[in-house]
């Protein structure tokens, strides 16, 4: 008997294909950067060789997915079924962008937040699972914020999340050591000089490695390799930011990440909800988890955890 796909199973398959397409595209782009012959990928694309063949297929899937989002948003907007409070609706309502441009906007939004937040949380939960003292301070802060609220809602408000200075510091410190985007490359538009006098020629590629910067004593001090959230707190326990040019996780200057505040709110909300109910212990054995350097800093093999309900049950 032939089986019939339900709408939910079809969505799952579409989601799975789209995730695989994004992974293929990101891995192929990384391979282009890492290749000693920077022109070789163009030849492979011309001859339809791997991995450029996968890249072609991946782009078709990604563009199809983004086009569908743009089309549906336009149709709902024209029917008056959706507000124009989100970025995409505002772009579409302006009438100044082609469908291809809107597709690029969607793709950019997805790429910017797809792997970065999950990567940051993966390394955060691993670090905290190895430091019960940090976990205890976070849970104590969550309880204190809960106690000072009205208790009417189980969901933490923006104001309550903003009050969690230690949690903010712990997430910031985790991203210092394990930045979601470990290295970033820029191309020089015109001949220029860096602040220290180093000449940079037009068309040169300049790369900085936030992962390496975090481990430089000259930048962060002798305890640079230690996970120490307290480095981000002042004497009163309030969060104290550093210069974005020193802490370059979200970039700096005109290229500062537009989603920085939203990413913090999202991560703090997830962490608070998890650690309020569960205690986590890393179950991946001894040693450091495997680092996978792609466009984002991923953990090889996933994050095996022993999860203990704070009421005492273990799973």
C-alpha positions in Angstrom: 0.0 0.0 0.0 1.4 3.4 -0.9 1.8 5.7 2.0 0.6 9.3 2.0 2.6 12.1 3.3 1.0 14.4 5.8 1.6 18.2 5.6 3.8 18.0 8.7 6.0 15.2 7.3 6.3 17.1 4.0 7.4 20.2 5.9 10.0 18.1 7.8 11.4 16.8 4.6 11.6 20.3 3.1 13.3 21.6 6.3 15.7 18.7 6.2 16.6 19.4 2.5 17.0 23.1 3.2 19.3 22.4 6.2 21.4 20.1 4.1 21.5 22.6 1.3 22.8 25.4 3.7 25.4 23.0 5.1 26.6 22.1 1.5 26.8 25.7 0.5 28.7 26.8 3.6 31.1 23.9 3.4 31.8 24.6 -0.3 32.4 28.3 0.4 34.8 27.4 3.1 36.6 25.0 0.7 37.0 27.9 -1.7 38.7 30.0 1.0 40.9 27.2 2.1 42.1 26.2 -1.3 45.7 27.2 -2.1 44.6 28.0 -5.7 41.8 30.6 -5.3 40.8 30.3 -8.9 40.3 26.5 -8.9 36.7 26.6 -7.8 35.7 28.6 -11.0 37.1 25.8 -13.1 35.3 23.2 -11.1 32.1 25.1 -11.5 32.6 25.4 -15.2 33.2 21.7 -15.5 30.4 20.8 -13.0 32.8 19.0 -10.7 32.4 18.4 -7.0 32.0 20.2 -4.7 30.7 22.9 -7.1 28.1 20.5 -8.4 26.6 20.2 -4.9 26.9 24.0 -4.6 24.7 24.4 -7.7 22.1 22.1 -6.3 22.3 23.7 -2.8 21.8 27.2 -4.3 18.7 26.0 -6.2 17.2 24.6 -3.0 18.1 27.7 -0.9 16.8 30.1 -3.5 13.6 28.1 -3.9 13.0 28.2 -0.1 13.7 32.0 0.1 11.5 32.7 -3.0 8.6 30.8 -1.3 8.9 33.0 1.8 9.0 36.2 -0.2 6.0 35.1 -2.3 3.9 34.0 0.7 4.7 37.2 2.6 3.7 39.4 -0.4 0.5 37.4 -0.9 -0.4 37.7 2.8 0.5 41.4 2.8 -1.7 42.2 -0.2 -4.6 40.3 1.4 -4.1 42.4 4.6 -3.4 39.2 6.6 0.0 40.2 8.0 1.4 43.3 9.8 4.4 45.2 8.4 6.3 45.2 11.7 9.0 42.8 10.6 12.0 43.6 8.4 11.0 41.5 5.4 7.5 43.1 5.3 9.0 46.5 5.5 11.4 45.8 2.6 8.6 44.4 0.5 6.3 47.2 1.3 8.8 49.8 0.2 8.5 48.6 -3.4 12.1 49.5 -4.1 13.4 45.9 -4.1 13.2 43.2 -6.8 12.1 39.7 -5.9 15.8 38.7 -6.3 16.9 41.4 -3.8 14.2 40.3 -1.3 15.4 36.7 -1.7 18.9 37.8 -0.8 17.5 39.6 2.3 15.8 36.4 3.4 18.9 34.3 2.8 21.1 36.8 4.7 18.7 36.7 7.7 18.7 32.9 7.8 22.5 32.6 7.4 23.2 35.3 10.0 21.2 33.6 12.8 21.0 30.0 11.6 24.2 28.5 13.0 25.6 31.3 15.1 23.2 31.1 18.0 23.2 27.3 18.1 27.0 27.2 18.0 27.2 29.8 20.8 24.7 27.9 23.0 26.4 24.5 22.3 29.8 25.8 23.6 28.1 27.7 26.4 26.3 24.6 27.8 29.5 22.6 27.6 31.5 25.2 29.5 28.9 25.6 32.2 28.5 21.8 32.6 32.2 21.7 33.6 31.8 24.6 36.1 29.1 23.8 38.7 30.0 27.1 40.5 29.1 29.1 37.4 25.9 27.1 37.0 25.0 27.8 40.6 25.5 31.5 40.2 23.3 31.6 37.1 20.5 29.6 38.7 20.7 31.8 41.8 20.3 34.9 39.7 17.3 33.4 37.8 15.6 32.7 41.2 16.3 36.2 42.4 14.8 37.8 39.3 11.8 35.5 39.5 11.3 36.4 43.2 11.4 40.2 42.4 8.8 39.8 39.6 5.0 39.6 40.0 5.1 35.8 39.2 2.1 36.2 36.9 3.8 34.6 33.9 6.1 31.7 33.5 7.8 33.5 30.6 10.6 35.8 31.4 10.1 39.4 30.2 12.7 41.5 28.3 13.2 43.6 31.5 13.7 40.5 33.6 16.2 39.1 31.1 18.1 42.4 31.1 18.4 42.2 34.9 20.4 39.0 34.5 23.9 40.6 34.5 25.8 37.4 35.5 24.1 35.3 32.8 24.9 38.0 30.3 28.5 38.0 31.5 28.7 34.1 31.3 27.4 34.1 27.7 29.7 36.9 26.7 32.7 35.0 28.2 31.7 31.8 26.5 31.6 33.6 23.1 34.9 35.2 23.9 36.5 31.8 24.1 34.3 30.1 21.4 33.1 32.8 19.0 30.4 31.5 16.7 32.3 33.0 13.8 35.9 32.2 14.7 37.6 34.0 11.8 36.3 36.8 9.6 37.7 38.1 6.3 37.4 41.5 4.7 38.6 42.7 1.3 40.3 46.1 1.1 38.5 48.4 -1.3 41.4 50.9 -1.7 45.1 51.1 -0.6 45.1 51.9 3.1 47.1 51.7 6.3 46.1 50.0 9.6 46.3 52.0 12.8 49.8 50.6 13.5 51.1 51.7 10.1 50.8 48.4 8.3 50.1 48.9 4.6 47.1 47.1 3.1 46.8 47.1 -0.7 43.7 47.4 -2.7 42.0 43.9 -3.2 44.0 42.3 -0.4 42.1 40.0 1.9 42.5 40.7 5.6 41.5 38.0 8.2 41.2 38.4 11.9 40.7 35.4 14.2 38.6 36.1 17.2 39.3 32.5 18.5 43.0 33.2 18.6 42.6 36.8 19.9 40.8 35.3 23.0 43.9 33.4 23.9 46.4 36.2 23.7 47.8 37.4 27.0 48.5 40.8 25.5 44.8 41.3 24.8 43.0 39.5 27.8 45.7 39.0 30.4 47.3 35.9 31.9 44.0 34.3 32.6 43.0 34.6 29.0 42.3 30.9 28.5 40.2 30.6 31.6 36.4 30.7 31.5 35.8 33.5 34.0 32.5 35.4 33.7 33.5 37.8 36.5 35.9 39.6 34.1 32.8 41.2 32.6 31.3 42.5 35.9 32.1 45.7 37.9 32.3 45.9 41.7 28.5 46.1 42.0 28.0 43.0 39.8 26.7 45.0 36.8 27.8 44.0 33.3 30.7 46.0 32.0 31.3 45.8 28.2 34.6 46.0 26.5 35.5 47.8 23.3 34.1 45.9 20.3 37.5 46.2 18.7 38.9 44.1 21.5 35.8 41.8 21.8 35.2 41.4 18.0 32.6 38.6 18.3 29.9 40.9 16.9 32.4 42.9 14.7 32.9 46.7 15.2 32.3 50.0 13.6 29.8 50.3 10.6 29.9 46.5 10.2 28.6 45.8 13.7 26.1 42.9 13.8 22.5 44.3 13.6 21.2 41.3 15.5 23.4 41.5 18.5 20.8 42.5 21.1 18.2 40.1 19.7 20.8 37.3 19.9 21.5 38.0 23.5 17.8 38.1 24.4 17.3 34.8 22.6 20.2 33.1 24.2 19.5 34.4 27.7 15.9 33.3 27.4 16.9 29.8 26.3 19.6 29.4 29.0 17.3 30.7 31.7 14.5 28.3 30.8 16.8 25.3 30.6 18.9 25.9 33.7 15.9 26.9 35.8 14.6 23.3 35.4 17.6 21.2 34.7 21.2 20.6 35.7 23.6 19.5 32.8 26.7 17.5 33.0 28.9 16.7 29.9 28.8 13.0 29.0 31.3 13.0 26.2 34.2 11.6 28.1 37.6 13.1 29.0 39.3 15.8 26.9 38.2 18.7 24.8 35.3 18.3 22.4 36.3 18.3 18.7 36.5 21.7 17.0 35.1 21.9 13.5 36.2 25.1 11.8 33.6 26.1 9.2 31.9 29.4 8.6 30.8 28.8 12.2 32.7 27.2 15.0 31.0 23.8 15.5 31.4 21.0 17.9 32.2 17.7 16.3 30.0 14.8 17.3 27.4 16.9 19.0 27.0 17.6 22.7 26.1 14.5 24.7 24.7 15.6 28.1 23.4 14.0 31.3 20.3 16.0 32.1 19.2 16.0 35.7 15.8 17.5 36.7 16.3 19.8 39.6 13.6 17.8 41.4 16.0 14.9 41.4 15.2 12.8 38.3 18.0 12.0 35.9 17.7 11.2 32.1 
